[in-house]
Amino acid sequence: MQIPQMPAIRSLVLVLAVAASGGCSWFGWLPWVDKDEAAAKLEPVELTRIDATVRVDRVWSADIGKGLGRKYLMLRPAVAADRVFAADGYGVVEARDRFTGKRIWRANIDTEPRKRLRAPRLFDRRDPSFLAGGVGLAHGYVLLGTTRGEVVALSAADGTPVWRVQLGAEILAPPVGGAELVFVQTEDGRLIALERTNGAVRWSYDNPVPVLTLRGTSMPVFGGGLVYAGFANGMIAAIRAETGEPVWEHRVMLPEGRSELERMVDIDSTPVLAGGLVFVVSYQGRLKALRATDGALLWEQELSSFLDLAAGFRQVFVVDQIDTVLAYDQQSAERLWSQEGLLRRQLSSPVALGEYVLVGDSEGYLHVLSQANGEFVGRRRVDRKGVRSPMVAADGVVYVLGNSGSLQALEIKAR
């Protein structure tokens, strides 16, 4: 979470946020608090044995740079034609053959001068990672955003630089393309359209940012000549791609409560377009289905999440803030199932693959759930440092970038 004020105040807010989210478990040291109960409310659910009906086969794996570092970066891979593109948190970007894992090219977008060697500091926890918005793919470019406020376009063919622009605010989600433009969302509440050829700004749509927000932004989505984007004040907007003109706006959730913590309603989840509808969810708010053309509300459910949604087989899948995995009918809003076997395991965003839903966790396990009923049907540990980046599925293969920087191509096979 962040607040644009003095560092001391920001640290205090983070402490209060942990206390609020932990409930009575935060005060487990007090003699009159049941310590076992307090600990249970903090600890992730332990995995239990499952009767696996599928196996998770590794097709290939490769190491991408130095991994994601300690800043809670989430860098999704991107797939196009016969290639998969991935990056680490320190500026390394690679293209690999998505069928074999063979490296095609490697680039480094870090232009900061290296400091002179100095004596190591044993307890220095500073992390120089800066690549936070990636990986986007459009117009034959690999698109990347940084915490330094830069958008970088590389040639998808060979990794050579095409253009680099400074937007003045952190970019924490991948840029996307459409209508000969590149769309970027910045941490200070702007949705910006850049010219495909040189990165020049064509238009900017500004949205006010609350005092306190989650650290993250929604990734824009392009479809039907419109750009859909969610914002930190709980608003989703559909913007005409060519001109930047708002077509409709909808408030997913009004801030409620006395404190700034209670009033946080960020939309950090990427909206999903499916069947003429836009599905969107906010933190401490609602899951909603809106008509894509005019933003009219079809249905809503009370729900809190900051992770991306997934759609498949007339369902929409969501991981809520305590890591319950849920499935809703896209048309009726009926809750079809919920899976509570992964509570507090710090799950990744879900991805639909065939008849399955996949999520990763902070211990590096990949969990395979049935789309039909949410039951566990398979599991495999893929990265001991954890999996938090969104996964990408293509042609029956899921591409997973673990926190260590291990990029893996995996298939789900019946036993």
C-alpha positions, 0 to 999 in steps of 0.5 A, a space after each residue: 500500500 502507499 500514501 503520497 506523504 512522508 516516509 514515517 507516515 507511510 510506515 505507520 499506515 502499513 503497520 495499521 494496515 497489517 493490524 486491520 487485516 490481521 484482526 485479533 491475531 495482531 494482538 496475539 501476544 496479549 495474555 488474554 488472547 487465545 494464541 492458538 486461535 490467533 496464530 491459526 488466523 495468520 497461518 496459511 492453510 496446510 496442504 492436504 493430500 488429494 486424489 489427483 486425476 491429472 498430472 502436471 508435466 513440464 515441457 521445458 524450463 529456463 531461467 530469466 535473469 535474476 528473478 523478481 526480487 523483493 518488491 512484490 513484482 508481478 511480471 506476466 509472460 506474453 505469447 505471440 506466434 511461436 514465441 514466449 516473452 518474459 522479463 526479470 525485475 532488473 531489466 532483462 527481457 528474453 524471447 524464447 521458442 515457446 515449444 522448446 524453450 530455446 532462447 531467441 534473443 536477450 536484451 537489457 533495458 537498464 540504462 542507469 549507470 552502475 555505481 562503483 564497487 563498495 563494501 557489502 552491507 550484510 543487512 542492506 535490504 535495498 532492492 534495485 529492481 525497477 521493471 514492474 509493468 510487463 510484459 505487454 505485446 502489440 504492433 510487433 513490439 515487446 512493451 515494458 513499464 518501469 518504476 522510473 516512469 518509462 515505457 520501453 518498446 523493443 522489437 519482438 523480432 530481435 529485441 532491438 530498442 524502438 523507442 523509450 518515453 518518460 511519463 513521470 509516474 510509476 508504471 506497474 501494469 503491462 502496456 497494451 496495444 490497439 487501434 495503432 496506439 499503445 495504452 499505459 496506465 500510470 500509478 497517479 491515475 492516468 490512462 495514456 495513449 501513445 503513438 505506436 511509431 514513436 511513443 508520443 502522447 496522443 491523449 491522456 485521461 485523468 482520474 483522481 487518486 485517493 489518499 491511500 491506495 493499494 500499490 498496483 494498477 489495473 491493466 487496460 483492456 482493448 476491445 471494439 474500439 474502446 479501452 476499458 480501465 479500472 482506477 484506484 477510486 473504484 471507477 471503471 471507464 470505457 474510453 474511445 481509443 482514437 480520441 480519448 473521449 469517455 464513452 461511459 463510467 461506472 463506479 464499482 464501489 463507493 468508499 465507505 467507512 471512517 478511516 482511509 483504510 476502510 475507504 480503499 476500493 482500488 480496482 487493481 484487477 484487470 477487467 475481463 471481456 466475455 460475451 459482450 460483458 465486462 467483468 470487474 472487481 474491486 478491493 473491499 467492494 463488488 464483483 460486477 458484470 457490466 454491458 460492454 457497450 454502455 456500462 449498464 449493470 447486469 449483476 453484482 456480488 459483494 466481494 473483495 479482490 485485487 487479483 485478475 479475473 479469469 473467464 471460461 465455459 460461461 463462468 468467471 473465476 476470482 480469488 478473493 482477498 483471503 484466497 478463496 477461489 470462486 466461480 460465478 455464472 457469467 449471466 445469472 451471477 449464481 455462485 457455482 462453487 467455492 474452494 477454501 482449501 488454499 486460504 491465506 496461501 497468497 495465491 496468484 491470479 487464476 487462469 483457465 486452461 481447458 476444463 481446469 482453473 490454475 492458481 499458484 501460491 507463495 510456496 511455489 505450488 501450482 494447483 489444478 482445480 476442476 472448472 465444473 466443481 472447484 475440486 482439486 484434481 492435480 498439484 505440482 511444486 514449480 518454484 520454491 520461491 513462490 509463484 505470484 505473477 499471472 500465468 498465460 495459457 495458449 494452445 493447451 500449455 500454461 506458461 509460469 514465471 516463478 519468483 526465482 525467475 524460472 520460466 516453465 511451460 507446463 501441460 495438464 495430462 490425464 493420469 
